[in-house]
Amino acid sequence: MSRDFQSGPDGADGSPMWLEAMNETHLDAVVQIEARVFSNPWRRRDFEFSLERDGSHCLVAWIGDRLVGYTVGFFISYEYHLADFAIHPDLQGQGLGMQLLDLLLAGLDIQKTHMISLEVRVSNPQAIALYKKRDFQTLAIRKGYYSRPKEDALVMVKPLQGSLSDWVEQALNLPSENR
């Protein structure tokens, strides 16, 4: 296992969290976490598709020899879309989600990735607070985006360079006073 990205001591035994690229051998553990965390979980085939999709960037998080979480996302032009993100439910509330998000953000090449986007259930204040602590901004509401239960999603974005308005101007090729 390669330690692609690593944080400081985090585990109960002082072990750091580290990330590696997700692969087929991780899917049993990932699917188990997914089923415990989400009311409408992805199926194994959803993860398999994500691993095969062009532009995918799927990571698993470890502390010691325990898989504690994962991220699934996709590069779309200059954007990284975070499609799935979870920490094992027995380990939530310990700051591991923040560490995983920080490691993910640190590993993105800001020369190639200008923006990160995601959707989050409006009823998930812990996740919303996590994203806001890392300067994600709410851009829109997607009505009825989630099922089981039917629920709205907040669309949240974080520019990795400059401000949100800078990114919008650049994406739309609008003239800017600062250029």
Residue pairs with C-beta under 8 A, 6 or more apart in sequence:
1 20
1 62
2 20
2 21
3 18
3 19
3 20
4 18
4 19
4 20
4 21
4 59
4 107
5 18
5 19
5 103
5 104
5 106
5 107
6 16
6 17
6 18
6 19
6 103
7 16
7 17
7 18
7 99
7 102
7 103
8 16
9 15
9 16
10 16
10 17
10 63
10 95
10 96
10 99
11 17
11 63
11 64
11 66
13 64
15 63
15 64
16 63
17 61
17 62
17 63
17 68
17 96
17 99
17 100
17 103
18 61
18 62
18 63
18 103
19 59
19 60
19 61
19 62
19 100
19 103
19 104
19 107
20 59
20 60
20 62
21 58
21 59
21 60
22 30
22 47
22 51
22 58
22 59
22 60
22 70
22 72
23 51
24 48
24 51
26 60
26 67
26 70
27 44
27 47
27 48
29 60
29 67
30 47
30 60
30 67
30 70
31 41
31 42
31 43
31 44
31 47
33 67
33 69
33 70
33 86
33 87
33 88
33 89
34 41
34 42
34 47
34 84
34 86
35 41
36 88
36 89
37 86
37 87
37 88
37 89
38 86
39 148
39 149
40 146
40 147
40 148
42 84
47 58
47 72
50 56
50 58
50 72
50 74
50 83
50 84
51 58
53 74
55 74
55 75
55 76
56 72
56 73
56 74
56 75
57 71
57 72
57 73
57 74
57 75
57 80
58 70
58 71
58 72
58 73
59 70
59 71
59 104
59 107
60 67
60 69
60 70
61 67
61 68
61 69
61 70
61 71
61 87
61 96
61 99
61 100
61 103
62 68
63 96
67 88
68 87
68 88
68 91
68 96
69 85
69 86
69 87
69 88
69 91
69 96
69 97
69 100
70 84
70 85
70 86
71 82
71 84
71 85
71 100
71 104
72 82
72 83
72 84
72 85
73 80
73 81
73 82
73 83
73 84
73 104
73 116
74 80
74 81
74 83
75 81
75 112
75 113
78 112
78 113
78 114
78 115
78 171
79 113
79 114
79 115
79 116
79 117
80 108
80 113
80 115
80 116
80 117
81 116
81 117
81 118
82 104
82 116
82 117
82 118
83 118
85 97
85 100
85 101
85 118
85 127
87 96
87 97
87 100
92 126
93 126
97 126
97 127
97 130
98 130
98 133
98 134
101 130
101 131
101 134
102 134
105 116
105 134
105 158
105 160
108 116
108 160
110 160
110 161
113 160
114 159
114 160
114 161
114 167
114 170
115 157
115 158
115 159
115 160
115 167
116 136
116 157
116 158
116 160
117 139
117 155
117 156
117 157
117 158
118 131
118 136
118 155
118 156
118 157
119 142
119 145
119 153
119 154
119 155
119 156
120 127
120 128
120 131
120 153
120 154
120 156
121 127
121 146
121 151
121 152
121 153
121 154
122 128
122 141
122 151
122 152
122 153
122 154
123 151
128 154
128 156
131 156
131 158
134 158
135 158
136 156
136 157
136 158
137 156
137 157
137 158
137 164
138 154
138 155
138 156
139 155
139 156
139 157
139 164
140 154
140 155
141 152
141 153
141 154
141 155
142 152
142 153
142 154
142 155
143 152
144 150
144 151
144 152
145 151
145 152
145 153
146 152
146 153
157 164
157 167
159 166
159 167
161 167
166 176
166 178
168 174
169 175
169 176
170 176
